[in-house]
């Protein structure tokens, strides 16, 4: 009787230990949602100068062009652009603060984006100044 009690107690302790070791889901943040690989599917510029990206200004990425952004968890990444088989890759560091995304390319060029939308499958970025406005739409790959 005493032996079965000890075995039962050990079994319960083992079960509790195994259950407590399961990975807990961390809350999603803009940083964690941006991480991963993204393929550009659409882009636009404010051609009519009304400070809004209108539907008729949006264009699909042409066939033969593949533009991919890769955001790694260590805040490094790269952009790989392939045009009809010719490939160019640019490395960068990145940072998310609130709804802003900063990308600093190794070639001493940087871009500040507004994250206008990010989900598990899509990312929309905007950038601009007093002279121009640009919008980019990506899908997760």
C-alpha positions as CSV (number, residue, x, y, z in Angstrom):
1,X,0.0,0.0,0.0
2,X,2.8,2.4,1.0
3,X,4.7,1.4,-2.2
4,X,1.7,2.2,-4.5
5,X,1.3,5.6,-2.7
6,X,4.9,6.4,-3.4
7,X,4.7,5.3,-7.0
8,X,1.5,7.3,-7.5
9,X,3.1,10.4,-5.9
10,X,6.2,10.1,-8.1
11,X,4.0,9.7,-11.2
12,X,2.0,12.9,-10.3
13,X,5.2,14.8,-9.7
14,X,6.6,13.7,-13.0
15,X,3.4,14.6,-14.8
16,X,3.5,18.1,-13.2
17,X,7.1,18.6,-14.2
18,X,6.4,17.6,-17.8
19,X,3.4,19.9,-18.0
20,X,5.3,22.9,-16.5
21,X,8.0,22.5,-19.1
22,X,5.8,23.2,-22.1
23,X,6.7,26.3,-24.1
24,X,4.5,29.3,-23.2
25,X,3.3,31.4,-26.1
26,X,4.9,34.9,-26.0
27,X,2.7,37.8,-26.9
28,X,3.0,39.0,-30.5
29,X,4.6,42.4,-31.0
30,X,5.2,44.4,-34.2
31,X,8.8,43.1,-33.9
32,X,7.8,39.5,-33.9
33,X,5.2,40.0,-36.6
34,X,7.8,41.6,-38.9
35,X,10.3,38.8,-38.5
36,X,10.6,36.4,-41.3
37,X,10.7,36.5,-45.1
38,X,8.5,38.8,-47.2
39,X,8.0,39.0,-50.9
40,X,6.9,42.3,-52.5
41,X,3.7,41.9,-54.4
42,X,2.6,45.5,-55.0
43,X,4.0,49.0,-54.8
44,X,2.8,52.6,-55.4
45,X,3.9,56.2,-55.5
46,X,1.7,59.3,-55.0
47,X,1.7,60.2,-58.7
48,X,-1.0,62.8,-58.4
49,X,0.6,64.6,-55.4
50,X,-2.5,64.4,-53.1
51,X,-0.5,62.9,-50.2
52,X,-2.6,59.7,-50.4
53,X,-1.9,56.4,-52.1
54,X,-5.0,56.0,-54.4
55,X,-6.1,52.6,-55.7
56,X,-5.2,53.5,-59.3
57,X,-1.6,54.3,-58.2
58,X,-1.0,50.7,-57.0
59,X,0.9,48.4,-59.3
60,X,1.8,44.7,-59.2
61,X,5.4,43.8,-59.2
62,X,6.3,42.9,-62.9
63,X,6.8,39.3,-63.9
64,X,10.4,38.3,-63.8
65,X,11.1,40.6,-60.8
66,X,11.4,39.0,-57.3
67,X,12.0,41.3,-54.3
68,X,12.3,39.7,-50.9
69,X,13.0,41.2,-47.5
70,X,14.3,38.9,-44.8
71,X,14.1,40.1,-41.2
72,X,16.1,37.9,-38.7
73,X,15.5,37.8,-35.0
74,X,19.0,39.2,-34.3
75,X,17.9,42.5,-36.0
76,X,20.0,41.8,-39.2
77,X,18.5,41.0,-42.5
78,X,18.8,41.4,-46.3
79,X,16.9,42.4,-49.4
80,X,17.4,40.1,-52.4
81,X,16.2,41.5,-55.7
82,X,16.2,39.2,-58.8
83,X,15.4,40.6,-62.2
84,X,15.1,37.9,-64.9
85,X,17.7,35.7,-63.1
86,X,20.2,38.5,-62.2
87,X,20.3,38.7,-58.4
88,X,21.5,41.6,-56.1
89,X,21.5,41.3,-52.3
90,X,21.8,44.1,-49.8
91,X,22.4,43.5,-46.1
92,X,20.8,45.7,-43.4
93,X,20.1,46.1,-39.7
94,X,16.5,46.8,-38.6
95,X,14.6,48.1,-35.7
96,X,10.9,48.4,-34.9
97,X,9.6,51.1,-32.6
98,X,5.8,51.4,-32.2
99,X,4.5,51.5,-35.8
100,X,7.8,52.5,-37.3
101,X,10.4,50.3,-39.0
102,X,13.9,51.5,-39.5
103,X,16.2,49.7,-42.1
104,X,19.8,50.7,-42.2
105,X,21.6,49.2,-45.2
106,X,25.3,48.3,-45.0
107,X,25.8,50.7,-48.0
108,X,25.2,53.7,-45.7
109,X,21.6,54.2,-46.9
110,X,18.6,54.0,-44.5
111,X,14.8,54.1,-44.8
112,X,12.2,54.9,-42.1
113,X,8.9,53.2,-42.8
114,X,5.5,53.5,-41.3
115,X,4.1,50.0,-40.7
116,X,0.5,50.6,-42.0
117,X,-0.4,47.0,-41.6
118,X,1.2,43.8,-40.4
119,X,-0.3,40.4,-39.8
120,X,0.8,36.8,-40.0
121,X,0.5,36.9,-43.8
122,X,0.8,40.5,-45.0
123,X,2.9,43.6,-44.5
124,X,2.3,47.1,-45.8
125,X,5.0,49.8,-45.5
126,X,4.9,53.5,-46.3
127,X,7.7,56.0,-46.5
128,X,8.0,59.5,-47.8
129,X,8.8,63.1,-47.2
130,X,7.3,66.5,-48.2
131,X,8.0,65.7,-51.9
132,X,7.1,62.0,-52.3
133,X,5.1,59.2,-50.8
134,X,5.7,55.5,-51.5
135,X,3.8,52.4,-50.4
136,X,4.9,48.7,-50.5
137,X,2.8,45.5,-50.0
138,X,4.4,42.2,-49.1
139,X,3.2,38.7,-48.5
140,X,4.9,36.2,-46.1
141,X,6.8,33.4,-47.7
